[in-house]
Amino acid sequence: MRPLFVCFLFVATVIRATSLPCLAQKPVYDVTVTADGKSLDLNQGISASTKTVELTGQLTPESQQQYPQLKPVVLINKAVFNLIRDTRRVGFINWPQDGSIARLFKEARSGDRFVIQFEDVEVQTKQGTTQKVDGLKLIQISVKP
């Protein structure tokens, strides 16, 4: 009985040691925010008079190396733009389904911030199949005058 238990313990340890790193690793992506046709520096903030916003995603160089079977472009299917004033959510839109973001920018004031929450993100394999990217990604951008 004892050798069987030791064998089982060994097999369980090997399975755990080899499977956990695979489960923990996920493709990582960066997002570029384009406001009114210009790439935005997230540290400098976004103007309250912005009319259009585009979001594009790309796998990080490390993820491109780690996952050579994936195309580098990340498909952002849904993101939620939250307008935050102090500690309250003043408004939000589902991007790109709700159409123009200009409505949300009309409510924005200097000192507010946008928190963009990415909810539906996919990567595509070089064979053409898509896979969901798990994990919550948030970007915060302050509103400037």
N, C-alpha and C positions, 0 to 999 in steps of 0.2 A: 504494500500500500504506500509506503513512504517513497520509493523510487518513482511511482506514478505521480504523486503530488509534486515532487521536485521537478519532474519533466514538465508537468502542466505549468508550474510557476515559471520555469525557464521560457517556455513557448509564449506565455502571456507577456513576459517582460520584453522579449524580442519583438513581438507584434506591437506592443505599446511604443517601444523605442523607435521602430521604423515607421509607424503610421502617424504619430503626432506631428513631426515636422511637416509632413505633406498637408495635413489638415490645417495647420497654423499658417501656412504660406498662401497668400493670395496676390494676384496681380495688383500693383499699386499704380495709380494714375495721377497725373497733374491736370489741372484745369486752367485754361486761359479764358479770361473774361475780356470781351471786346465791347466797348461802349461807344456808340455813335461811330463805328468803323475804326476805332483806334484801340490798340491793345492797352489794357489797364494795368497799372502798377497797384496791386492790392494794398500796399503800405501807404500810398498817397490818397486813397479814397476815391469816391465817385461823385461827380457833380449832381446836384439835385435837379439840374435841367436836362439830364440825360433822356433821350427819346427811345433809343434801341439798345438792347443788350444781347450779345450772342455768347454762348458757352461752347467751348470745344475742349475735348479731352485727349490726352495722349499717355500711353504707358511710360513710366519712368525708364531711363536707360537700364537700370538694374532689372526691372521687370521684363524689358525686351530681351535681355540676355538670358534671364531665367526661364522665360516662356517663349522660345523661338517659334513655336507653332501659332502664336497669336499675331494678328496685324497690330501695328502700333497705335492706330486710331481707336479711340474709345467712343462709343455711341452713348450720348446722354439723351435718354428718352423722356425723362421727367425730373424736374428739380422744383423745389418750392422756394420762392423768394419771400422771405419774411421781413417786413419793415418793423424794426424795434425802436421804441422811444423809451429811454430810461430802462425800465425792466418789463415793459408791456409790449405785446405784439399789437401794432396799430393796424396792420393790414398784411395781406399775402396774396400771391397768385401762384397758380401751378403753371410752370413754364414747360413747354411752349403751348400747352392746351388752352390757356385762358387768353391767348392773343397778346395784345400790346401791354408792355410793362409800363408805358407812359402814365397810366392811371395811378399806379403805385408811386411813381416818382412825383406826381402832383401833390401827394400827401406828405412827401419827405421834406424834412427840415434839416438844416445844418446841425450836426450833433447826433442825429439819428444814425442807425446802422442797418445794413442789410445782412441777414444771415441766410445763406443759400444752402439748402439741404438737398443733397443728391439722392433721389429715391429709386430711380430705375436707370441703371447703367449697365451696358453690355460691351463685351469685346467680341471680335469676330476672329475665327480661326482662318488660317490661310486656305482651308478647304471650303470656307464659306458658311460654316455653322456659327451660330451665336451662343455665347455663354453669359449668364448674369455675373456681374461683379458684386460680391457680397461686401458688407461693411459700410458703415455710415461715414460719409464725408461731409464736412461742413466748411464753408468759407464765410468769413466775416469781412465786410467792407464798410468803412465809415462814410457818411454822407457829408460832403463839403459844399460850401456855398457856390 
